[in-house]
Amino acid sequence: QVQLVESGGGLAQTGGSLRLSCQASRMMYILGWYRQAPGKQRELVARVTSGGTTNYADSVEGRFTSSRHNGKNTVDLQMDGLKPEGTAVYYCKARGWGTGPNYWGQGTQVTVST
């Protein structure tokens, strides 16, 4: 079992910035961020492999930056240029090597006001 503890989030104005952090209880192959807005499906925001390969959703490319620290088992999400459509619950997700399960954090609310 893997525990994921998220921190950060909150309220920001359009164009503002927020930073999310996720602490995993052990080393994982992929650490990433997903978000789910009301009435919508959960979607990928960004993910980082243990080797540092990073993928972003097209909607956040160039505005969000995700980085991980393998020695600390953490992954951060720096969100700049926030837009109202970024309002959602943001979840940290982890997956180990091979065909193991996905693990999810409890989620943290991000609200972007106009």
N, C-alpha and C positions, 0 to 999 in steps of 0.2 A: 504494500500500500504506500502511496505517495501523498503527502499533504502539501497543499499549495496555499500560501497566505498572501493575499493581495493587500496593498496599501495605496493611498493616493486617491485621486478622483475628486469629485466635488463639483462646484459650480464655476463656470468661466463665461466670459462674454465672447461674442463672436470676434474671431481674430486673436483671442487670447491663447494661453498655454496651460497645460496641466501635465503632470508626470505620474505615471503609475509604476508600481514595483511589485514584483512577485517573488516570493521566497519558496523554493522547493525543498522538500526534506532530504532529497538526495539527487545525485547527478542523473540527468535525463538527456535523451538524444535530441528531442525537440522541445523547446519552450516557446510559447506563443501567446498571442492575444486574440480573442474573438469578442464580438459585441452583438448585443441583441436589443434592438429598438422595439417599443411597444407595437404589437401586431405584426412583427416581422420575424423572419428566421434568423437564427444566429449565423454570423458571417465572420470570415477570417479578416483580421486587421493586419497582423504581422506575425511572423514566426522565424525563429533563429535555430539553426542546428548547432550541435556541440562544436562543429568545425567553423562556425561563424557565417555560414551561408544564410542570408536573410531574404525573405520574400514579403512583399507588401501588397495589400489590396490596391487596385488602381485608384480608388477613391481617396486614399491617404498618401499615396506615393509623393514624395517631395515635401510633405508637411510633417509626417510622423517619422520618428527614428526609434528603432528597437535595438537594444544592446544587451548582451548577457555576460555574466561574470562566472565562468565555470568554477572557479575556486570557491565561490560563495553560493553557487546554485541559485543565482538570481537572474531575472530578466526584467528590464525596464522598458517603458514605452513613453518616450517624450512626444507629446502632442502639441504641435504649434499650428497656428492658423486655424484654430478650431471653428467649425461651422455648426449651425443649429442641427443639421442632420446627423451630427456626431453624437447627439444625445442618445444614450443607451446605457445598458448595464454591460460593463466590460469584464470579461472572464479570462483568467489565466488558464492555459491548457498545457499539459505536459504529456509526452509520450516517450517511452523507453525504446531501446533497440529491439529489432525483431518485430514480432506480432503481438506484443502486449497491449493492454488496454490503454485508453485515454484517461487522463485524470483532469479534473476541473476544480478551479477555485470557487469560492462562494460568490464571487462577483462584486463589483464596485460600481456605484452609480456615477456617471458623468453627465452633467447637464450643461448645455451651451445655450445661453440666452441671446436674444436678438438685440 
